[in-house]
Amino acid sequence: MLIGCGLVEQIKVELLRDLAASGVVATAAILGQTGGYTVHVMVGAHERVLVNKRGQIRVFASADACLNELSRLGLTTFSIDISGYEKARIRSPRTDVSDRARRAAAALEYDEWVRARVQEAHSEEAAGLSDPRNHDDVWAALEAAAWRRVAESRAADVVQPTTKAKPRKKD
């Protein structure tokens, strides 16, 4: 068996499913490599490696994920070679995804907080505990209070004229 040696051709999931259903797949193997596992199959005298829709070799993060995919494709008998397996990241971490998730969680938390405050206000209003006022009236009262303070402040700053002190005589 040539699996894992030399150059191999590629096979996409759809074709492998059809070939497995027709019984053309001679053998299948899961090979461990750096970062995960790949699936290799023998179709006739040709070794093929499973690729994704874009033609990139499909690397499974875990042996379980690989076994599930083979089972879904209808391949129930295969060999596993983990001698080349080395734990590593398959893809670089997506910091943009974690940042987006963090922002979404913060927005959700804020949304829940606002909804709780609104519900609390509605409950107080329904129970007669709140004093609902017109926004314009409240704003006018605040503005009037501010102008009163300004006027008081200006009145306190005005200094009453005092008489000048007489100059001293020089002796």
SVG drawing of the C-alpha trace seen along z (x, -y; Angstrom):
<svg xmlns="http://www.w3.org/2000/svg" viewBox="-50 -115 61 118">
<polyline fill="none" stroke="black" stroke-width="0.4" points="0.0,0.0 1.4,-3.4 -0.6,-5.5 1.5,-8.3 4.3,-7.9 5.2,-10.0 2.9,-12.3 -0.8,-11.8 -3.8,-13.0 -6.6,-14.9 -10.2,-13.8 -13.1,-16.0 -15.7,-14.9 -18.6,-14.5 -16.5,-12.2 -15.2,-10.1 -18.8,-9.7 -19.9,-8.4 -16.9,-6.1 -17.3,-4.7 -21.0,-4.0 -20.1,-2.2 -17.4,-0.1 -14.5,-1.4 -12.4,-2.6 -9.9,0.2 -8.5,-1.1 -8.7,-4.2 -6.2,-5.5 -6.1,-8.3 -2.6,-9.7 -1.4,-11.9 0.7,-14.9 1.7,-18.3 -1.5,-19.9 -4.0,-17.2 -5.1,-14.3 -5.6,-13.8 -7.6,-11.1 -5.9,-9.1 -7.7,-6.6 -6.6,-4.1 -8.9,-4.2 -7.7,-1.5 -3.9,-1.9 -4.0,-5.6 -3.6,-7.1 -5.7,-10.2 -5.9,-12.7 -9.2,-14.3 -9.4,-18.0 -12.0,-20.7 -14.0,-22.6 -11.1,-25.0 -8.7,-22.1 -6.8,-22.5 -5.8,-19.3 -8.4,-18.8 -6.7,-18.6 -8.9,-17.5 -8.2,-18.9 -9.0,-15.7 -9.1,-12.0 -12.8,-12.0 -13.7,-14.6 -11.9,-12.5 -13.7,-9.3 -17.0,-11.1 -16.4,-12.4 -15.3,-8.9 -18.4,-7.4 -20.6,-10.0 -19.0,-9.2 -19.8,-5.5 -16.2,-4.3 -16.4,-2.1 -13.1,-0.2 -9.8,-2.0 -6.4,-2.1 -5.0,-4.8 -1.3,-5.8 -0.5,-8.4 3.2,-8.1 3.5,-11.5 1.1,-13.3 2.4,-16.4 0.1,-18.7 0.0,-22.2 -2.5,-24.8 -4.0,-24.1 -4.9,-27.8 -3.7,-31.0 -6.0,-32.3 -8.7,-34.7 -8.4,-37.7 -11.0,-39.6 -13.6,-36.9 -12.9,-37.0 -12.9,-40.8 -16.3,-40.8 -17.7,-38.2 -16.4,-40.3 -18.1,-43.5 -21.3,-41.6 -21.4,-40.2 -20.8,-43.7 -23.6,-45.1 -25.9,-42.3 -25.1,-43.0 -25.8,-46.8 -29.0,-46.0 -30.2,-43.8 -29.3,-46.5 -31.2,-49.2 -34.2,-46.9 -34.2,-46.2 -34.1,-50.0 -37.0,-50.6 -39.0,-47.8 -38.3,-49.1 -39.5,-52.6 -42.7,-51.2 -43.3,-49.2 -42.9,-52.2 -45.1,-54.3 -47.8,-51.6 -47.6,-51.4 -47.8,-55.2 -44.3,-55.5 -42.8,-57.7 -43.5,-61.2 -43.5,-61.2 -42.8,-64.7 -42.6,-66.2 -39.0,-66.4 -39.4,-70.1 -40.7,-71.1 -37.8,-69.3 -35.3,-70.9 -36.8,-74.4 -36.6,-74.0 -33.0,-72.9 -32.2,-75.8 -33.9,-78.3 -32.0,-77.0 -28.7,-77.3 -29.5,-80.9 -30.4,-81.7 -27.0,-80.4 -25.2,-82.4 -27.1,-85.6 -26.3,-84.9 -22.7,-84.3 -22.5,-87.6 -24.1,-89.4 -21.6,-88.1 -18.7,-89.1 -19.8,-92.8 -17.6,-94.6 -19.1,-97.6 -16.9,-100.7 -14.9,-101.5 -13.4,-104.8 -9.7,-105.2 -7.3,-105.2 -5.6,-108.6 -2.0,-108.7 0.5,-108.9 2.5,-111.9 6.2,-111.6 8.1,-112.7"/>
</svg>
